[in-house]
Amino acid sequence: MSLLEQINSSADLKNLSRDELPLLAEEIRIAIVEVVSKTGGHLAPSLGAVELAIAIHYVFDTPREKVIWDVGHQAYAHKLITGRRDQFNTLRQFRGLSGFTRRSESPYDAFSTGHSSTSISASLGIATDSLSKTVYNVLMDDNLGLTSVMMKTRHGFDLAPSNIDLAGAEVELKQLLAAEQVLRRNLEEIVDDYDFIFFDCPPSLGMLTINALTAARELLIPMSMEYLALRGLDMLAKTVAKIRAVTNPELSYLGILATKYDRRTLNSREIHEALQAASRQSGIRLFNTYITNSVRFTESPSAHTPLILANPDHEGAKAYMSIVEQIIHG
């Protein structure tokens, strides 16, 4: 019997010795690759979080102590060691396991998370699970418009909220006629009501991102100072070229914004230098201002207030305001 086959709860995990944990991590990676190669899913994010999932459940008393996965598609290992191993082959299938954490699926899932596209709603304190209508409903129901889900916030902007249901749109949109045009058609009723409309896209090049790129006029690319993010820039550029050729010839690059920059590390400096070279080669503007890595950004959502409003004198808040000025004034 493999180590993974012995694990159905965090209590079972704690029965392993520390020396056995690396072997368990290897078995989990094999299981993830085997299933995702058949069902599809977010392979790299979950492979990168295997040791993290093991450590969390090995150290903490879950599910009594609650764990929230900010990015839900990193939680495949979490699912495998919390009693869902036998169902894992149903991942992202009809009536199978969700590709994200879901409270109705397990007591170990304390919060229903999804792509970053759901994070703004949650960070503003909106109880996304209780919403009867979200962006998902607008995309899938021709009888609903964006005005039916728009919410006023106390921060001076309106929000079209989303929740875990939006993950299902990746699959369901593919069944619709002119699927890549759905968001753009829905924008027609509100586009003249706003000076700026922002699409918070998931970190993948699926149907949701294709819809956003088809509807957008300009593309702003936040790029963390990490090697894998730099590799993803080339893939994004190829996708944008296809979008321009097929669905949105007017799409242009607003620029690249370097984020999570750490002056103390050689890695950040090297990645930023490589990004400067890529910017010159591609002709895509790289903003002079970069966003430094700071714990204040991760703390801000718990206050349900954007950092530039909660702490406008913070270095990161000032950097973002500088970016806003550059965008507005060119």
C-alpha positions in Angstrom: 0.0 0.0 0.0 1.4 3.4 -1.0 1.7 6.2 1.5 -1.1 8.2 -0.2 -3.5 5.3 0.1 -3.1 5.5 3.8 -4.1 9.2 4.0 -7.8 10.1 4.3 -7.5 12.9 6.8 -5.0 15.3 8.4 -5.0 12.9 11.4 -3.7 10.1 9.1 -1.1 12.4 7.8 0.3 13.1 11.2 0.9 9.4 11.7 3.7 9.6 9.1 7.3 10.4 10.0 8.9 13.5 8.7 11.2 11.3 6.6 8.2 9.9 4.8 6.8 13.3 3.8 9.0 13.7 0.7 7.9 10.3 -0.5 4.3 11.3 0.0 4.9 14.5 -2.0 6.2 12.5 -4.9 3.2 10.2 -4.8 0.9 13.2 -4.8 2.6 14.7 -7.8 2.3 11.5 -9.7 -1.4 11.3 -8.9 -2.0 14.9 -9.9 -0.2 14.5 -13.3 -2.0 11.2 -14.0 -5.5 12.7 -13.4 -5.0 16.2 -14.9 -3.5 14.6 -18.1 -7.0 13.1 -18.6 -9.4 15.7 -17.1 -7.5 18.9 -17.7 -6.9 21.4 -15.0 -4.3 23.7 -13.4 -1.2 21.4 -13.3 1.7 23.7 -12.5 0.0 25.7 -9.7 -0.9 22.6 -7.8 2.4 20.8 -8.4 4.1 23.8 -6.9 2.0 23.7 -3.8 2.3 20.1 -2.8 4.8 20.5 0.0 2.8 23.5 1.2 -0.4 21.5 1.5 1.4 18.7 3.3 3.0 21.1 5.8 -0.2 22.9 6.6 -2.1 19.7 7.4 0.8 18.2 9.2 1.3 21.1 11.5 -2.2 22.5 12.0 -5.3 20.9 13.5 -7.4 20.9 10.4 -10.3 21.2 9.8 -10.8 22.7 13.3 -8.2 25.3 12.4 -9.4 26.9 9.1 -7.2 27.1 6.0 -8.2 29.4 3.2 -6.6 28.9 -0.2 -6.3 32.4 -1.8 -5.9 30.7 -5.3 -8.3 27.7 -5.4 -6.6 25.9 -8.2 -3.5 25.3 -6.1 -5.5 23.0 -3.8 -5.3 19.6 -5.6 -2.8 18.2 -3.1 -5.1 19.5 -0.4 -8.0 17.5 -1.8 -5.9 14.3 -2.1 -5.0 14.3 1.6 -8.4 15.3 3.0 -10.5 12.3 2.1 -11.1 12.9 -1.7 -8.4 10.6 -3.1 -10.9 8.0 -4.4 -12.9 10.8 -6.2 -10.0 12.6 -7.6 -10.4 11.1 -11.0 -13.7 13.0 -11.3 -11.9 16.3 -11.0 -13.6 19.1 -13.1 -16.1 16.5 -14.5 -19.9 16.7 -14.4 -20.9 16.0 -10.8 -17.3 15.4 -9.9 -14.8 17.2 -7.7 -14.5 21.0 -8.2 -11.3 22.3 -9.6 -11.3 24.7 -6.7 -12.1 24.6 -3.0 -15.8 24.4 -2.2 -17.4 24.4 1.2 -20.2 22.0 0.1 -17.5 19.5 -0.9 -15.5 19.0 2.4 -15.3 20.4 5.9 -11.6 21.1 5.1 -12.7 23.7 2.5 -13.3 26.7 4.7 -14.0 29.1 1.9 -15.1 28.7 -1.7 -12.3 30.2 -3.8 -11.6 30.4 -7.4 -9.4 32.4 -9.8 -8.1 35.8 -9.0 -11.3 37.0 -10.7 -13.2 36.2 -7.5 -10.7 37.8 -5.2 -11.8 41.4 -5.6 -15.3 40.6 -4.5 -14.1 38.7 -1.5 -11.5 41.3 -0.6 -14.1 44.0 -0.5 -16.0 42.0 2.1 -18.8 40.8 -0.2 -20.3 37.4 0.8 -19.9 36.0 -2.7 -21.4 32.6 -1.7 -24.7 34.2 -0.9 -25.0 36.1 -4.2 -28.0 35.0 -6.4 -26.6 36.6 -9.5 -23.0 37.2 -10.6 -21.0 37.7 -13.7 -21.4 34.0 -14.3 -25.2 34.3 -14.7 -24.7 37.3 -17.1 -22.4 35.3 -19.3 -24.7 32.2 -19.4 -28.1 33.8 -19.5 -29.1 36.0 -22.5 -31.9 37.5 -20.4 -29.6 39.0 -17.8 -27.4 42.1 -18.3 -24.5 43.5 -16.4 -26.8 46.2 -14.8 -28.6 43.4 -13.0 -25.5 42.4 -11.0 -23.6 45.7 -10.7 -22.9 46.7 -7.1 -21.9 50.1 -5.7 -18.9 50.1 -3.4 -18.0 52.6 -0.7 -14.7 53.2 -2.5 -16.0 55.2 -5.5 -16.2 52.4 -8.1 -18.8 49.9 -9.1 -18.2 46.1 -9.2 -19.7 43.2 -11.1 -19.0 40.5 -8.6 -18.2 36.8 -9.2 -17.8 33.7 -7.1 -16.9 30.0 -7.5 -19.6 29.6 -10.2 -17.4 31.5 -12.6 -15.1 28.6 -12.8 -17.8 26.6 -14.6 -18.0 29.3 -17.3 -14.6 28.1 -18.7 -16.3 24.9 -19.9 -19.9 26.1 -20.5 -18.9 29.1 -22.7 -17.4 26.7 -25.2 -20.9 25.4 -26.0 -22.2 28.8 -27.0 -22.3 30.4 -30.4 -19.5 33.1 -30.8 -18.4 32.3 -27.3 -15.5 34.7 -27.3 -17.9 37.6 -28.0 -20.3 37.1 -25.0 -18.7 39.6 -22.6 -18.3 42.2 -25.3 -22.0 41.9 -26.2 -23.0 42.4 -22.5 -20.8 45.5 -22.2 -22.8 47.4 -24.8 -25.4 48.4 -22.2 -23.0 50.0 -19.8 -19.9 51.0 -21.7 -21.0 54.7 -22.0 -21.7 54.9 -18.3 -18.0 54.6 -17.2 -14.7 56.4 -17.9 -12.8 53.2 -17.3 -13.8 49.5 -17.2 -11.3 47.0 -15.8 -11.4 43.2 -16.4 -9.6 41.2 -13.6 -8.5 38.2 -15.6 -7.6 34.7 -14.2 -4.0 33.6 -14.6 -4.7 31.3 -17.5 -5.5 31.7 -21.2 -8.9 30.1 -21.2 -12.3 31.3 -22.4 -12.7 33.9 -19.7 -9.5 35.6 -20.6 -10.3 35.3 -24.3 -13.6 37.0 -23.7 -11.8 39.8 -21.8 -9.2 40.3 -24.5 -11.9 40.4 -27.1 -13.8 43.0 -25.2 -10.9 45.2 -24.1 -9.3 48.1 -25.9 -6.0 48.0 -24.0 -4.1 45.3 -22.1 -2.2 46.0 -18.9 0.1 43.1 -17.9 1.1 42.9 -14.2 4.2 40.7 -14.0 5.6 39.4 -10.8 9.4 39.1 -10.6 9.5 35.4 -11.1 11.1 33.3 -13.9 7.9 31.4 -14.7 5.9 34.6 -15.1 8.6 35.9 -17.5 8.2 32.7 -19.6 4.4 33.2 -19.7 4.8 36.6 -21.4 5.7 35.0 -24.7 2.6 32.7 -24.5 0.4 35.7 -23.8 1.9 37.7 -26.7 1.1 34.8 -29.1 -2.5 34.7 -27.8 -2.9 38.5 -28.2 -1.7 38.2 -31.8 -4.4 35.6 -32.5 -7.0 37.8 -30.8 -6.0 40.8 -33.0 -6.2 38.6 -36.1 -9.6 37.1 -35.3 -11.8 38.8 -32.8 -10.4 42.2 -31.8 -8.0 44.0 -34.2 -8.1 47.2 -32.1 -6.6 45.6 -29.0 -3.4 47.3 -28.0 -0.8 47.0 -25.2 -1.1 49.5 -22.4 2.1 48.2 -20.9 3.8 45.8 -18.5 3.9 46.5 -14.8 6.6 44.9 -12.7 5.2 43.7 -9.4 6.5 41.9 -6.3 9.9 43.5 -6.8 12.3 42.9 -3.9 15.4 45.2 -4.0 17.2 42.8 -1.7 17.3 39.9 -4.0 19.5 39.3 -7.1 16.6 37.3 -8.6 14.3 40.4 -8.8 17.0 42.5 -10.4 17.9 39.8 -12.9 14.2 39.2 -13.8 13.6 42.9 -14.1 16.6 43.3 -16.4 15.3 40.4 -18.6 11.9 42.1 -18.6 13.4 45.3 -19.8 15.1 43.4 -22.7 11.9 41.6 -23.6 10.1 45.0 -23.6 12.6 46.5 -26.0 12.5 43.5 -28.3 8.7 43.3 -28.4 8.0 47.0 -28.4 5.7 46.6 -25.4 6.0 49.5 -23.0 7.5 48.7 -19.5 6.3 51.2 -16.9 9.2 53.0 -15.2 7.6 52.5 -11.8 7.6 49.0 -10.2 5.6 47.7 -7.3 7.7 46.5 -4.4 7.0 43.3 -2.5 5.2 44.2 0.7 3.2 42.3 3.4 0.8 45.3 3.4 -0.7 44.1 0.1 -1.6 40.8 1.5 -3.0 42.4 4.6 -5.2 44.9 2.7 -8.0 42.4 1.7 -8.6 41.6 5.4 -9.5 45.2 5.9 -11.8 45.2 2.9 -10.2 48.4 1.7 -7.8 49.0 -1.2 -4.3 49.8 0.1 -4.2 53.2 -1.7 -7.2 54.2 0.4 -6.3 52.5 3.7 -2.6 53.7 3.7 -2.1 56.2 0.9 1.4 57.1 2.2 2.7 53.6 1.9 5.4 53.1 -0.8 3.3 50.6 -2.7 0.2 52.8 -2.7 2.3 55.7 -4.0 3.7 53.5 -6.7 0.2 52.5 -7.9 -0.9 56.1 -7.9 2.2 56.9 -10.1 1.1 54.2 -12.5 -2.4 55.7 -12.6 -1.0 59.1 -13.5 1.1 57.6 -16.2 -1.9 55.8 -17.7 -4.1 58.9 -17.6 -1.6 61.4 -18.9 0.3 59.0 -21.2 
